């Protein structure tokens, strides 16, 4: 299994979904698991990082191959443990334990967002997944031929009595999604493969008979002593990986009587990955290895999508139960002749169905074809056939950094595509926030909760609730899901996803970590489109100024003012990058007029209005608006908790002689947060029943 970050729903530290469902995620982390799926990735900033892949994977058939794309996975940075896979394998047992400790800490219910954002590399920050082992770190790359009973049968050849051994080079290794270079002859070529002449040909030609082979790869983790018994061989296996043993059959079988080395060792002829799954994944429940070192019955499959077609066809499908020589037997046999060392790789042979033996005609790979090779418990390795090696992405760290900088400068600007381009003649539609990612603070109850509901009904694809208590958030998210689903009924509108994240808005670092988490892990597109800040406290009321306690005054200012500032500061970088955003701060009529007996509250809300005006002016040219809403008394639990005398004092000043409703505030916020309100910023909207008209 892969690790998921989390163990329960709606947690501020555990929601990193691979494939989020309607509302909230029930995550499938197995705390007893001890395996690691080692990967090497290049981040968008250019760093090459050794990491552990985290997320759930399952073996899939060719009919559902779309479910294994790399964007479903996130990665735990293991660079503090080892700089490379080979360095990791030099102390594989100890480093696996260290890696598991780190992963378990990150998946613990007590994990902090700051630790997750420090150690987790989210899929949106990954440029590409590399081969788990760098070719330069592989000392020996050994291959075993004719090692499947059914592969021997398709050739009408007897099963070998001893392993058939040949080799590849580390320079053959490429990673997932890298191209397999063909260098095919053109129509005008006088030769069909590069082995026809001793000198250079007029064209760059290698082969016209490129073939595929899916193979289980053994990765050695500990030096194997000479003459090791098969019963002891599992002790030296770090794990298994998927290898695509590409072959130029004309070089291998025809050139100068058969050039096996040339036919097997061209650059790019050994795609490897996507991970090394450590041996623990394949061991029995008690941690012991069987006589097959866990590889006795793994499904193995190769699928081919030919250029110009939409579907993959299964071209190889078998099980490692058909291996002639098991992985321990192979290691034992090789140890008679050589010392196997950490980082050495052994490709264990291929099942039937390879192109050169297909009937009635061979099936050769051509430029533009896509090949998927998959082994149960490890994953899918996908590569395309390209014309030449130069077509591969071999960007240096500096080149990736420059590319990333350019990409940041050309991020898709403006509002989400589905709500842009609304003509002046077009009536406002109900789904004004379609496809947006919205964050609402103070959303466990009251005004914030009602606003979150309205944003969801207006089409928001993701609504994140922020408040102090996780249990309250769990309940609120579940209740909102139920309510919104019932209200939408059987309409074709897509349902929103609700998340609840516990966060103290007065803590700037926690607010920053939370916004990072939302953008990187919860948002489907890396955006945060709308931030509504409804978190607030009243503090002690019916207290004259000379009786106000400094501690209470500071507390109210921290939550109501500093909390708003922290939210703006944390979300603005994301809105600047996308050149679009809506910030709506919930102020109060008390901030305009002042309420006697509520010094701290009135002062804080006046500060919110001033802050809003400043932010609105500062970012007016960046597609970002910042507005405030100043309600009078609204019928919420917070109002119910106030002294009756104080409530009466406030409602008597309202010409409509009633409290406002949460639904009315939600409707106003939905407009202010929409693209329709694009020409209004730095403004304080009135929601006072006529009490305030300026």
C-alpha positions in Angstrom: 0.0 0.0 0.0 0.9 3.7 -0.3 0.6 6.0 2.7 -2.1 8.6 2.8 -1.6 11.6 5.1 -4.3 11.1 7.6 -6.5 8.8 9.7 -9.8 10.5 10.0 -12.1 13.1 8.4 -11.9 16.9 8.3 -8.6 17.1 10.1 -6.4 20.2 9.8 -3.3 18.0 9.5 -4.5 15.0 7.6 -6.4 15.9 4.5 -4.3 15.3 1.4 -6.7 13.6 -0.9 -5.6 11.5 -3.9 -9.1 11.5 -5.3 -11.6 13.5 -3.1 -15.2 12.4 -3.0 -18.3 14.5 -2.5 -17.5 16.2 0.7 -14.9 14.8 3.0 -12.2 12.1 2.9 -12.0 8.9 4.9 -8.3 8.3 4.6 -6.7 4.8 4.5 -3.4 5.0 6.4 -2.2 1.7 7.9 -0.1 2.6 10.9 1.3 -1.0 11.1 2.8 -0.8 7.6 6.6 -0.7 7.4 7.3 -0.5 3.7 8.5 2.5 1.8 8.0 3.4 -1.8 11.2 5.1 -2.8 11.1 7.6 -5.6 13.3 10.3 -7.1 11.6 13.5 -8.2 12.6 16.8 -9.6 10.6 19.7 -8.1 9.5 22.7 -10.1 12.3 24.7 -8.4 14.8 22.3 -9.9 15.8 20.2 -6.9 16.3 16.5 -7.3 14.9 14.8 -4.2 14.8 11.3 -2.8 11.3 10.9 -1.5 8.7 8.4 -0.3 5.6 8.3 -2.5 2.4 8.6 -0.5 -1.2 7.7 -1.6 -3.2 4.6 -2.3 -2.5 2.5 -5.4 -4.0 -0.7 -6.6 -3.3 -3.0 -9.6 -5.5 -2.0 -12.4 -6.5 -3.4 -15.7 -6.0 -1.9 -19.1 -9.5 -0.6 -19.1 -8.9 1.8 -16.2 -5.3 2.9 -16.8 -6.1 6.6 -16.3 -6.2 6.2 -12.5 -2.4 6.0 -11.9 -1.2 9.3 -13.1 1.5 10.9 -11.0 -0.6 13.9 -10.0 -2.5 11.6 -7.6 0.6 11.1 -5.5 2.4 13.3 -3.0 5.9 12.7 -1.7 7.7 12.9 1.7 11.2 14.4 1.4 13.8 11.9 2.6 16.8 14.1 1.8 17.6 14.5 5.5 18.0 10.7 5.6 19.9 10.0 2.4 20.9 12.1 -0.6 20.3 9.3 -3.1 18.6 5.9 -3.4 22.0 4.2 -3.4 23.0 6.0 -0.2 19.6 5.0 1.3 20.3 1.4 0.4 23.7 1.3 2.0 21.8 1.1 5.3 18.5 0.0 4.0 17.2 -1.5 7.2 18.0 1.5 9.3 16.9 4.1 6.7 13.6 2.3 6.1 13.0 2.6 9.9 13.9 6.3 9.8 11.7 6.9 6.8 8.8 5.1 8.5 9.2 7.1 11.6 9.0 10.3 9.6 6.0 9.2 7.7 4.2 7.9 10.8 4.9 11.3 12.5 3.4 13.1 9.5 0.4 10.8 9.5 -0.2 11.0 13.2 -3.4 12.7 14.4 -1.0 15.0 16.4 1.0 16.1 13.3 1.3 19.8 12.8 0.6 21.6 9.5 4.0 23.2 9.8 5.7 19.8 9.8 3.6 18.6 6.8 4.4 21.7 4.7 8.1 21.3 5.6 8.4 17.6 4.7 5.7 16.9 2.2 6.3 17.8 -1.5 2.8 18.1 -3.0 2.1 16.9 -6.5 1.6 20.5 -7.7 5.2 21.2 -6.9 6.6 18.2 -8.8 8.0 18.8 -12.3 8.6 15.1 -13.1 9.2 11.8 -11.5 12.7 10.3 -12.3 13.9 6.8 -12.2 14.2 5.7 -8.5 17.9 4.9 -9.1 20.2 7.2 -11.0 22.0 5.3 -13.7 25.3 6.5 -12.3 24.5 4.8 -9.0 24.0 1.4 -10.5 27.1 -0.7 -10.4 25.8 -3.8 -12.1 22.7 -4.1 -14.2 22.2 -7.8 -14.8 19.4 -9.4 -16.8 18.0 -12.9 -16.9 16.7 -14.4 -20.1 14.1 -17.1 -20.8 12.9 -17.0 -17.2 9.2 -17.5 -17.6 7.8 -20.9 -18.4 5.1 -19.5 -20.7 7.7 -17.3 -22.5 9.8 -20.5 -23.2 6.6 -22.2 -24.4 5.8 -19.4 -27.0 9.2 -20.0 -28.5 9.0 -23.8 -28.5 12.2 -23.9 -26.4 12.9 -26.0 -23.3 13.0 -24.4 -19.9 16.6 -23.5 -19.0 18.4 -25.6 -16.4 20.4 -22.6 -15.2 19.7 -18.9 -15.5 20.6 -17.3 -18.8 22.6 -14.2 -17.8 23.4 -11.0 -19.8 23.6 -7.3 -18.9 22.6 -3.8 -19.5 24.4 -0.5 -18.5 23.4 2.2 -16.0 23.2 4.6 -19.0 20.2 2.6 -20.3 18.1 3.8 -17.4 15.5 6.5 -17.8 12.5 7.4 -15.7 8.7 7.5 -16.0 7.4 9.5 -18.9 10.8 9.8 -20.5 11.0 8.9 -24.2 12.4 5.7 -25.5 14.6 6.8 -28.5 14.0 4.9 -31.8 16.4 6.4 -34.3 14.5 4.5 -37.1 15.6 4.6 -40.7 13.8 6.8 -43.1 12.2 5.7 -46.4 15.3 6.7 -48.3 17.7 4.8 -46.0 19.9 2.1 -47.5 20.3 0.3 -44.2 17.6 -1.0 -41.7 19.7 -0.8 -38.5 22.8 0.8 -37.1 24.8 -2.5 -37.0 24.9 -2.9 -40.7 28.1 -0.8 -41.2 31.2 -0.3 -39.2 31.2 3.4 -40.0 28.6 6.1 -39.5 25.6 6.0 -41.8 24.3 9.0 -43.7 21.5 9.2 -41.1 21.3 8.6 -37.4 20.0 5.1 -37.4 19.8 2.5 -34.7 16.9 0.1 -35.2 13.7 -0.6 -37.2 12.7 -3.5 -34.8 12.2 -2.0 -31.4 10.5 -4.3 -28.9 9.0 -4.2 -25.4 9.5 -6.4 -22.3 8.0 -5.9 -18.9 10.2 -7.3 -16.1 10.3 -7.4 -12.3 13.5 -5.7 -11.1 15.4 -6.7 -7.9 17.3 -4.0 -6.2 20.1 -5.1 -3.9 20.2 -3.4 -0.5 23.1 -5.2 1.2 26.3 -6.7 -0.1 25.6 -10.3 -1.0 28.4 -12.6 0.1 29.8 -15.1 -2.4 28.0 -18.4 -2.5 24.9 -17.3 -0.7 22.2 -19.9 -0.3 18.8 -19.2 -1.8 17.2 -19.6 1.6 19.2 -16.6 2.8 19.0 -14.4 -0.4 16.0 -12.4 0.7 18.1 -10.8 3.4 20.0 -8.8 0.8 17.0 -7.6 -1.2 16.1 -3.9 -0.6 13.0 -4.1 -2.7 11.4 -4.5 -6.2 10.9 -2.1 -9.1 9.4 -2.2 -12.6 11.8 -2.4 -15.5 10.9 -2.0 -19.2 13.6 -4.1 -20.9 13.6 -2.4 -24.4 15.4 -4.4 -27.2 16.5 -3.6 -30.7 15.8 -7.1 -32.1 17.6 -6.5 -35.4 20.8 -5.6 -33.5 20.3 -8.4 -31.0 19.5 -11.2 -33.4 20.7 -10.2 -36.9 23.7 -7.7 -36.8 26.9 -9.5 -37.4 25.4 -12.8 -36.3 23.7 -11.2 -33.3 24.9 -8.3 -31.1 23.2 -8.9 -27.8 25.1 -6.2 -26.0 24.2 -3.5 -28.6 20.6 -4.8 -28.9 20.1 -4.4 -25.1 22.3 -1.5 -24.0 21.4 1.6 -26.1 20.7 4.8 -24.1 17.1 4.8 -22.9 16.6 1.1 -23.2 15.8 0.5 -19.5 12.9 2.7 -18.2 12.7 2.1 -14.5 10.2 3.0 -11.8 8.0 4.6 -10.8 9.3 3.5 -7.3 11.3 0.9 -5.5 8.9 -0.8 -3.1 10.8 -2.1 -0.2 10.6 -5.8 0.6 8.4 -5.3 3.6 5.4 -4.8 1.3 5.8 -8.3 0.0 6.5 -10.1 3.2 4.0 -12.1 5.3 2.1 -10.5 8.1 4.7 -11.6 10.7 7.4 -9.8 8.7 9.0 -13.0 7.4 9.9 -13.7 3.7 8.8 -16.8 2.0 10.8 -19.0 -0.4 10.0 -16.6 -3.2 11.0 -13.4 -1.2 7.4 -12.1 -1.6 7.5 -12.3 -5.4 5.9 -15.7 -5.9 2.6 -14.5 -7.4 2.6 -10.9 -8.6 0.5 -9.9 -11.6 2.7 -8.5 -14.3 1.4 -6.8 -17.4 2.4 -4.7 -20.5 0.0 -2.5 -22.4 0.5 -0.7 -25.7 -1.3 2.3 -27.1 -0.3 2.6 -30.8 0.0 6.1 -32.2 -3.4 7.4 -33.5 -5.5 5.1 -31.3 -7.3 5.8 -28.1 -7.2 2.5 -26.3 -4.4 0.4 -24.7 -4.2 -3.2 -25.7 -2.8 -5.8 -23.3 0.2 -7.4 -25.0 1.8 -9.2 -22.0 -0.1 -10.6 -19.0 1.2 -13.2 -16.6 2.3 -13.8 -13.1 5.6 -14.2 -11.4 4.4 -17.6 -10.3 5.6 -18.6 -13.8 9.2 -17.6 -13.1 11.6 -20.5 -13.9 14.0 -19.2 -11.2 12.7 -17.3 -8.3 14.3 -14.1 -7.1 16.2 -15.8 -4.3 17.5 -18.5 -6.7 18.7 -15.9 -9.1 20.7 -14.0 -6.4 22.1 -17.3 -5.1 23.2 -18.3 -8.6 24.8 -15.0 -9.4 26.7 -15.0 -6.1 28.7 -18.0 -7.3 30.4 -15.7 -9.8 30.3 -12.1 -8.4 29.7 -10.0 -5.4 26.4 -8.2 -5.6 26.5 -4.7 -4.0 23.9 -2.1 -2.8 22.3 -0.5 -5.8 22.9 -3.4 -8.2 19.8 -4.2 -10.3 18.6 -7.5 -11.7 15.9 -7.7 -14.3 14.3 -11.1 -13.8 13.0 -11.9 -17.3 9.8 -11.2 -19.3 6.6 -13.2 -19.8 5.1 -14.1 -23.2 3.7 -11.7 -25.7 6.8 -9.8 -26.8 6.6 -8.2 -30.2 9.1 -10.4 -32.0 7.2 -13.6 -31.3 3.7 -12.4 -32.0 1.8 -14.2 -34.7 1.0 -13.9 -37.6 3.2 -10.7 -37.7 5.7 -9.2 -35.3 4.6 -6.1 -33.4 7.3 -3.4 -33.4 7.2 -0.1 -31.5 7.0 3.1 -33.6 7.5 6.7 -32.8 4.4 8.1 -30.9 3.5 4.7 -29.3 2.9 4.7 -25.6 3.9 1.6 -23.5 2.6 1.0 -19.9 4.3 -1.7 -17.8 2.8 -2.6 -14.4 3.6 -5.0 -11.6 1.2 -5.6 -8.7 2.4 -3.8 -5.5 4.8 -1.5 -7.3 2.9 0.6 -9.8 2.7 1.7 -13.5 5.6 2.8 -15.6 4.6 4.7 -18.7 6.9 5.8 -21.5 6.4 7.0 -25.1 8.6 6.1 -28.1 10.3 9.2 -29.4 12.4 9.8 -32.5 15.6 10.5 -30.7 17.1 10.9 -27.3 17.1 14.7 -27.6 13.4 14.6 -27.3 13.7 13.6 -23.7 13.5 16.2 -20.9 17.0 16.3 -19.4 16.7 19.8 -17.9 19.4 20.8 -15.5 18.5 22.3 -12.1 19.2 25.8 -13.3 17.2 25.3 -16.4 14.2 24.1 -14.4 14.5 27.1 -12.0 14.4 29.4 -15.0 11.5 27.6 -16.5 9.6 27.7 -13.2 10.2 31.5 -12.9 8.9 31.9 -16.5 5.8 29.8 -15.6 5.1 31.8 -12.6 5.1 34.9 -14.8 2.7 33.3 -17.2 0.2 31.7 -14.7 -3.3 31.7 -16.2 -4.5 35.1 -15.2 -8.0 36.2 -14.2 -11.0 34.4 -12.6 -11.6 30.7 -13.1 -12.5 30.1 -16.8 -16.0 29.0 -16.3 -17.1 32.3 -14.8 -15.1 34.7 -17.0 -16.4 36.6 -20.0 -19.9 37.4 -18.7 -21.4 39.9 -21.0 -23.2 43.0 -19.8 -26.4 41.8 -21.4 -26.3 38.5 -19.6 -28.4 38.2 -16.5 -26.5 37.2 -13.3 -26.6 33.4 -13.0 -27.1 31.5 -9.7 -23.8 29.7 -10.1 -21.7 32.9 -9.7 -18.9 31.1 -7.9 -18.6 28.1 -10.2 -15.3 26.2 -10.0 -13.9 28.5 -7.3 -11.9 27.5 -4.2 -13.3 29.4 -1.2 -12.0 29.7 2.4 -14.2 30.9 5.2 -12.9 31.6 8.7 -15.2 31.4 11.8 -17.2 28.8 9.8 -18.1 26.2 12.4 -21.3 28.1 13.3 -23.1 31.4 12.9 -22.5 33.9 10.1 -19.4 32.1 8.8 -21.3 28.8 8.5 -24.1 30.4 6.6 -21.7 32.1 4.3 -20.0 28.7 3.6 -23.4 27.2 2.7 -24.2 30.0 0.3 -20.8 29.9 -1.4 -21.3 26.1 -2.0 -24.8 26.7 -3.4 -23.3 29.3 -5.8 -21.1 26.7 -7.3 -17.9 26.7 -5.3 -16.0 23.4 -6.0 -14.1 23.5 -2.7 -15.2 25.2 0.5 -12.7 25.1 3.4 -14.1 25.9 6.9 -11.6 27.3 9.4 -12.3 27.6 13.1 -10.7 26.7 16.4 -12.2 23.3 17.4 -11.8 20.3 15.1 -14.8 18.4 16.5 -17.0 21.4 15.7 -15.6 21.6 12.2 -16.2 17.9 11.6 -19.8 18.3 12.6 -20.2 21.5 10.6 -18.7 20.0 7.4 -20.8 16.9 7.6 -24.0 18.9 8.3 -23.2 21.3 5.4 -22.7 18.4 3.0 -26.1 16.9 4.0 -27.9 20.3 3.7 -26.3 21.3 0.4 -26.9 17.9 -1.2 -30.6 18.0 -0.2 -31.0 21.6 -1.5 -29.3 20.8 -4.8 -31.5 17.7 -5.2 -31.0 15.9 -8.6 -29.8 19.0 -10.4 -26.8 18.4 -12.7 -24.7 20.8 -10.7 -21.5 19.2 -9.4 -21.4 18.9 -5.6 -18.9 20.9 -3.6 -16.2 19.4 -1.3 -16.1 20.6 2.3 -13.0 20.5 4.4 -12.6 21.5 8.1 -9.3 22.9 9.3 -8.6 23.9 12.9 -6.4 27.0 13.0 -5.8 29.8 15.4 -6.2 32.9 13.2 -4.1 35.0 15.6 -1.0 32.8 14.9 0.5 34.1 11.7 2.7 31.0 11.0 -0.3 28.6 11.5 -2.4 30.8 9.2 0.4 30.8 6.6 0.8 27.0 6.8 -3.0 26.5 6.5 -3.2 28.6 3.4 -0.2 26.7 1.9 -1.9 23.5 2.7 -5.2 24.5 1.1 -3.5 25.7 -2.1 -1.1 22.7 -2.4 -3.2 19.9 -1.1 -6.9 20.7 -1.1 -7.3 22.9 -4.1 -7.7 21.0 -7.3 -5.8 23.7 -9.3 -3.5 25.4 -6.8 -5.8 28.4 -6.5 -7.5 30.2 -3.6 -10.1 32.4 -5.2 -12.2 33.6 -2.3 -11.3 34.3 1.4 -14.2 35.3 3.7 -13.0 36.3 7.1 -15.8 35.9 9.6 -13.9 34.8 12.6 -14.5 37.2 15.5 -15.2 37.6 19.1 -17.3 40.2 21.0 -15.4 40.2 24.3 -16.8 41.5 27.5 -19.7 43.9 26.9 -21.7 46.5 28.9 -18.4 47.7 30.3 -17.4 51.4 30.3 -14.0 52.4 28.9 -12.4 53.1 32.3 -13.5 49.6 33.4 -12.2 47.7 30.3 -9.6 45.1 31.1 -6.4 45.4 29.0 -6.2 41.6 28.6 -9.7 41.5 27.2 -9.0 44.4 24.9 -5.9 42.7 23.6 -7.7 39.5 23.1 -10.5 41.1 21.0 -8.0 43.0 18.9 -5.9 39.9 18.3 -8.8 37.9 17.0 -10.7 40.6 15.1 -7.9 42.6 13.7 -4.7 40.6 13.7 -6.6 37.6 12.5 -7.9 39.5 9.5 -4.4 40.8 8.8 -2.9 37.3 9.0 -5.4 35.9 6.6 -4.9 38.7 4.0 -1.1 38.4 4.2 -1.2 34.6 3.8 -3.6 34.5 0.9 -2.5 37.4 -1.2 0.6 35.7 -2.7 -1.7 33.0 -4.2 -4.1 35.7 -5.5 -1.3 37.7 -6.9 0.1 34.7 -8.8 -3.3 34.0 -10.4 -4.1 37.8 -10.9 -7.5 37.3 -9.3 -9.0 37.1 -5.9 -11.8 38.2 -3.6 -11.3 39.0 0.1 -14.4 39.8 2.1 -13.9 40.9 5.7 -16.8 40.8 8.1 -16.8 44.1 10.1 -19.8 45.5 12.0 -21.9 48.6 12.3 -20.1 49.1 15.6 -17.0 49.8 13.6 -18.8 52.7 11.9 -20.8 54.2 14.7 -19.4 52.7 17.9 -21.5 50.9 20.5 -21.5 52.1 24.1 -20.2 49.4 26.4 -18.4 47.6 23.6 -15.1 49.5 23.3 -12.9 46.7 22.3 -15.3 45.3 19.8 -16.2 48.6 18.2 -12.5 49.6 18.0 -11.5 46.3 16.4 -14.3 46.5 13.7 -13.3 50.1 12.9 -9.8 48.8 12.4 -11.1 46.1 10.1 -12.8 48.7 7.9 -9.6 50.8 7.7 -7.5 47.7 6.9 -10.0 46.7 4.2 -9.8 50.1 2.5 -6.0 50.0 2.5 -5.8 46.4 1.0 -8.4 47.3 -1.6 -6.4 50.2 -2.9 -3.0 48.4 -2.8 -4.1 45.5 -5.0 -6.7 47.3 -7.2 -4.5 46.7 -10.3 -4.0 43.0 -9.7 -7.5 41.6 -10.3 -8.0 41.4 -6.5 -10.7 43.1 -4.6 -11.0 43.5 -0.8 -14.2 44.7 0.7 -15.9 44.6 4.1 -19.5 44.0 5.1 -20.8 45.8 8.2 -23.8 44.0 9.6 -26.0 45.3 12.3 -27.2 42.7 14.8 -27.6 39.3 13.1 -29.6 36.5 14.6 -26.8 34.0 15.5 -25.7 32.1 18.6 -23.2 34.9 19.4 -26.1 37.4 19.6 -28.1 34.9 21.7 -25.2 34.9 24.2 -25.2 38.7 24.6 -27.1 40.4 27.4 -30.7 41.2 26.4 -30.2 44.8 27.3 -27.3 45.1 24.8 -29.3 43.4 22.0 -32.3 45.7 22.6 -30.1 48.7 22.4 -28.8 47.7 19.0 -32.1 46.6 17.4 -34.0 49.7 18.5 -31.7 51.8 16.2 -32.6 49.6 13.1 -35.4 51.2 11.0 -36.6 47.7 10.1 -36.9 46.9 13.8 -35.5 43.4 13.5 -32.3 41.4 13.4 -30.8 40.5 10.1 -30.5 36.9 9.1 -27.5 34.7 8.3 -29.0 34.0 4.8 -29.1 37.7 4.0 -25.4 38.1 4.8 -24.6 35.0 2.8 -26.4 36.4 -0.2 -24.5 39.7 0.0 -21.1 37.9 0.4 -21.9 35.8 -2.6 -22.2 38.9 -4.7 -19.2 40.7 -3.3 -17.1 37.5 -3.8 -18.2 37.1 -7.4 -16.7 38.4 -10.6 -19.8 40.7 -10.9 -18.4 42.9 -8.2 -15.1 43.5 -10.1 -15.4 47.3 -10.0 -15.8 47.6 -6.3 -12.9 47.4 -3.8 -12.0 49.0 -0.5 -15.7 49.5 0.2 -17.7 48.7 3.3 -21.1 47.3 2.4 -24.0 48.1 4.6 -26.2 45.3 6.0 -28.0 47.1 8.8 -31.7 47.3 7.9 -31.3 51.0 7.2 -29.4 52.0 10.3 -26.3 53.0 8.4 -26.7 54.6 5.0 -23.1 55.8 4.3 
